[in-house]
Amino acid sequence: MLAEERARVVIVDLLKEQGKRTELRPTSWAGSLLSSIAGFTGGRTSSYAACKRAVRLLTKSTATRYEADGIRCNSVHPEHIACCALFLASVEASFMTERGGHRGRPHREIKALTPDSNAIIQRRTMAEIFVLGGGTPTPTAERFGSSHVLKIGDELLMFDCGPAATHKLVKAGLFPTQVDNLFFTHHHFDHNIDYPCFLLCRWDQAAGKGPELNVYGPALTEEITRGLIGENGVFSPDWRARVGHPLSQQVYVNRGGTLPRVPPNPRAKNIGAGEVASGKDWQVSAAPAEHVQPWLDSLAYRVDTPDGSVVFTGDTQPCQSVIDLARDADMMLCMCWDDQEVMNETGEATGQCGTTGAAEMAQEAGVKKLVLVHMGPGLSAQAPFHDAKSAMQRIYQGQIIFSEELLTIDL
């Protein structure tokens, strides 16, 4: 069970006893707390001291009042830190009057949060996919732009960085400093507009710790990166001020950095088809996708992990190169602009997939699970998608998921 879900069970139980409202939303309330902790700890620290300081930041220096209630986190995983903070934050909220004063003390221990408990939370090792952006260049209340994250153990691989991707990453309970590898499918704005924000936020929050960001993508990836934060990049005045101004230097030191501060230096690389990158438990390969060539090159990516394989098609029409890349994959995240008949009638079927095209590619490739992303406003308006799904199931025999932003899927 995910840390925020375990914490939710514990907190709901506590609040029920107090007669409080018990409706909690992990994607917002819990997610924001988890991301705050991740930002402080870099997603890797698991000490009690880090937990205590993170909790103090989140609950306005109230952590020490609850130490007697059995909240100790020696030698535990970041998930335990998250649960500890979630519990303390909930206790803080539960015992506040309308004027902001405390009415009492928590009357029981939450033993599920202690390392020696039978209910100890197991570290989650299964690979997970986070849909951050599941939309298109047209903003809607539900979706806007493209961005996805694959979590493999402690590593996060990010695919595309569309509108508000950094913010959505944090809402999902993750943090920019946890991402060491970013892959672009192509350079339309709905896939890369948040790139400068992500670059600068990650660099700023890292405080000089951890590796530089690796960035992979088709032609223009290196040029765009230099143009954004290179020596003469459009955002170079920002990082120069943060490197040189005394206030920024003090904030940097307070975060654990050591002066002098080093400018951001992501390792961007233009790539083509073939094996792209690899890590401890993952290997990424790429294949050409057919979208808007020759104006922009496009790539699809496949990631192979011990838990299975997943393909990110990016924007593409049905094509053999992507089908071959996705052969026998456990999951494929495929763009789905609209109902196929509508696309054919409006002349929008070239260069992109609709419902039928996505189903045909998944079926031919033998993909086990099809996740639809990059859904346009026309298709989004058809929720809950009964008709579209029925039409696709006549072609594709596997599981079909119409994604929503902040959706998390086990690989």
N, C-alpha and C positions, 0 to 999 in steps of 0.2 A: 504494500500500500504506500502511496506517495506520502511524503512527510506532511504536506499541507492537509491531505485527507485524514491522516491519523490525528493530526492536531485538531481538525474540525470535529471529529468524533469526541475527543476528550473535552473540547471546549463546549460543544453542544450539551454534553452531559452535565458539565458544571453549570451552565447557564439555565438549564431546565430546573435544576435544584433552586436556583435563585429566582425563578419565575421571570426570567428575562426573555427577550426575543431570541430565537434560535436559528434564524435564517442567515447563514453565512455564505458568501460567494468566494470560493477559492481563487477564481480568476481575477478578482479585484482586491479584496481585503487581504487574503492570505498571500496572494501573489506579490503585492506591493511590499509586504513585510519580508518575504523571502528574498526579494531582489535587493532590499536595503541591506540585509545581512550579507548577501553575496557581494555587494559592492564594497562592504567593509572588509570582508575576509578574503576577497578575490576568489570566492568559491572553493577554496582549497584548505583554509585553516579550520582546525577542529579542536581548539583548546578552550578550556573553561574561561580563560581571560578574554579571549576573543568573543565568546558568547556573552559574557557579562557586559563587555563594553558595547557590543551591538545592541543588547537589550536595553542598556541605559539610553543609548541614542534613540531607540524606538519608543521607550516608555518614559522619557523625560526624567532620567536618573532615579528610577524607582526600583531597580533590580535588587538592591541590597535589602529592601524590606522583606523580600520573599525567600531569602536564602534558607531561613529556618524551616521552610515548607518542603524541603527535600529537592529543590531544584538545583542539582549539581550536574555538570557536564564534563567530567574529566575523561580525556581520551575517547572522544566520540566523533561520529561523522558529522559533516555539515547539516545533514538532515535533522540530527538531534538539536543542533543549535537553532535551526529554524523552528522546531517544535517548542523549544524552551521560550523563544521570543514570542511566538504566537500565543502561548499560554499566558505569559506575563502581561502581554498587551491586552489580552481579553480580561484578565483579572483587573488590570488598571481601569478598563472601561466599565467593568461591572460594579466597581466600588466607588465610582465617582458620582457625586450629586450634581444637580443642575448648576450649582455654583462652582463646581470644580473641586470640592472637598471630598476626602475619603470618609466613607461610612463605617468601614470595618476592615477585617482581615479575611483572606480566604480561609475557610474552615476545614479544608481537607488537603491532603497531599495528592499530587498528580503523579503517581509512581510510574506511569507509563513513559514518563520522560526521563527516568533515571537509567543509567547504564546497566544496573543489576536487575532490572525489572524483567519479568517473564514476557512482558509486552514490548520488549525492545524493538525498535524499528530497524528492519534490515536494510542495508544499503542496496539501492536499486541498481542493477547492472544491465537490465534489458535496454536495448536501444530504443529511443523514443523520437518521434517526429513532432515538431511544433509548427503549426501553421500560423505564422505571424501575419502575413498579408495574403489574402486569398482572392483579391480583386483585380481590377484592370485600371487603365488610365482614367476611367470615369469614376469619380468618388461617389459612394453611396453610404448610407448610415451603417451598413453591415460590412462592407468590404472596400478596400482601396489599395491597389498596388500589390506587388509580389515580394514575399520573403519567407523563408523556411529555415528551420534549424533542426539538425540531426544531433541528438545527444547520445554519445557512446561512452558509457562510464563517466569519467570526469571531463571528457572532451566534448566541445560543441563545434560542429561544422555549420557554417551559415551559408545559405544559398540565396543570392540576390539580396538587395538592400533597398527596397522600395519605400514609398511614403511612410514616415513615422515608424520605420522598422526598429529603431533604437528604443523608442518608447514602448512599442508592442513587445519587444524582447523583455523589457523590465516587467511589463504587466503579466507576462507569462511566468514570472518567477525566476528569470535568468538575468544575466548582467553582461555588459559589453566586455569586461575584462576576462570573462570565461571563454570568449571566442578567440581562437588563435588562427583560424583558417576561414577565409571568405571566398566563395566561388560565384562568379557572375555568369549567367547564361547568355546575356547580351546587354547592350547599353541603351535601351529605351528608358525614359525617365521613370516609368512605373516600376522599374527593376533596380534603379541605382540612385534615385534622387536623395536618399538619406545617407548616402555613402560619406559625404564630408562630415555630417553630424556624428556618424558612428566612429569614423577615424579619430576625430578630435575628442569625443567623449571617452573612448577606450584609452587613448593616450593620456588624457588628463586624469582619469580615475585610477589608472594603473600605478601612478606615482613612481615611475621608473622601474617597476618590478615586472617580472614575467617577460616572455619573448615578444619580439616585434610581430605585428600581424602579417601573415602570409595572405596575399591576394592573388587569385587566379581568375582569368577570364579571356575571352576572345580579343582580337585586335582592338586597340584603344584603351585597354585596361591600364597599361603603364602610363600612357599619355594623360589620361584623365587623372590618375593619381598624382602625377607631377603637377598638373595644372591646378589641382586643388590645394595641396599642402607642400609642394616643393619650395625651394628657396624663393622663387618668385610667384608662387601659387596664389590664387585669389584669397585663400584663408591663411596665408603666411603671416599677415599682421596679427591675427589672433594668437597663433602659437608663439610669435615673437614677444608679444605682451606677457603671455603666461610664463615664458622663460625668463624675461628680464625684470618685470615689475616686482617690487618688494612684497606687496600683498600676495600676489600669485605665488611667489617663492615661499612665503610663510605657510600658505595653504598646502603647498606641495610637501613641505617638511612635516607639517602636522599629519599628513596622510602617510608618512613613513618614508618619503623621498629623501635623497641626499643631493645637495647642491654640488656643482652646477647642474642645472636641469638640461636634459638632452632633448632636442626637437624630435617630433614624430618622424619615424623612418620606416613606414611599412614596406614590405618586400613584395612589390607588385610584379606580375609576370604575365605576358601575353602567351596564351597556349592554344593548341589545336587538339586534334583527335589523339587518343591513346591514353596511357596511364599518366595521370596528372600529379598526384600526390599520395602519400601514405603515412600512416601513423601506427601506433602500437596495435590497435585493433581495427584498423580500417584501411581501405584502399579505394581511391577515387579514380575513375576513368571517364573519358569524355568522348562524345561522338557529335558530328555535325547535325544540327537541327535546321529545318527549312522554314524560314520566317520572312524576312524582308531583305534577303540578299539581292543585289550586291551592296546595298547601302549600309547594312550592318551584318556582321557575322553572328551566328548563334550556335550555342552548344547545349547539349543535354548531358547530364552527369549520372553516373551509376556509382553507388557506394556499397562495397562489400564488407560485411562485418561478421563476427562470430554468431550474431543473432539473426543474420539474414542479409538480404540485399534490397536496396531501394533505389529507384530511378527518379530523377527530377528532370522532366522533359523541357522545362522552360517553355517559351512560345514556339510552336511548330505546327505545321500541317502534318497529317499522317505521312510518314516517310520510312523507308526501309532501314536507314541508318539508326534511327531511334528504336525501331522494333528490334533490330539486332542487339543493340545495347541493352535493351530491357529483357532479353530472352530469359525466361524462367525466374525472373525477379520475384521477390516476395511482395513487393509493393511498388506502385508507380504513381507518382504525383503528376497528373497530366492537366494541361490547360484545357478549359472547356468554356469557350466564349459564349455560346448560345445553343438553342435548339438547332439541330442540323438543318431542318427544313427552312427555318427562318434565315439561316446563314446562306443557304443556296438561293433563296428568293431575293435576298438583298445584295447578293454578290460579294459577301464577306467570308466565303468559305476558303479562299486562297490564303495560304500562309498561317493558318491557325486551325485548331481542332474545335469541333462542336461535339455534341453528345454522341452521335454515331461514330465520328472519327476517333474519338477517345476510346470508345468501346471496341472498335475494330482493331486498333493498335494493341490494346491490352489482350484481346483474345488471340491475335496472331503471335504475340510475344510469349504467351503462356503465363502472364502475370497473375499472381494469386489474389491481389487486392488492388483495386483502382480507386485512387483518391482524386477527386476533381477539384482543381484550383483555378485561379485566373478566371473566375466566373463573372460574366458581364451583367449589367443591370437587368437586361431582359430575362436572362435565366434566373437570376437571383429572385426576381419577382414571382417566380413559379413555386417557391417553397411551399410545402415540403417535398416537391419534386416527384410526386407519384407517377405522373405521366412520362416524364423524362426518364425516370429510372426503369419503368416498365419497357419502354422502347429500347433502352440499352441492354436490358437483361435478355432480350431476344437475340442479341449478338454476343454478349460477353457472359461467361458462366461463373465468373468469380464474384467476390464481394465488391460492392460499389458504395463509396462514401462521398456524399456531397459535403465538402468541408465548410467550416466556419472559422473565422479568425479566432485565434487563441485555442484552437482545438489541439489536443495532444493525442497521438496515436502510438501504441506500442508496435514496434516492427515485428 
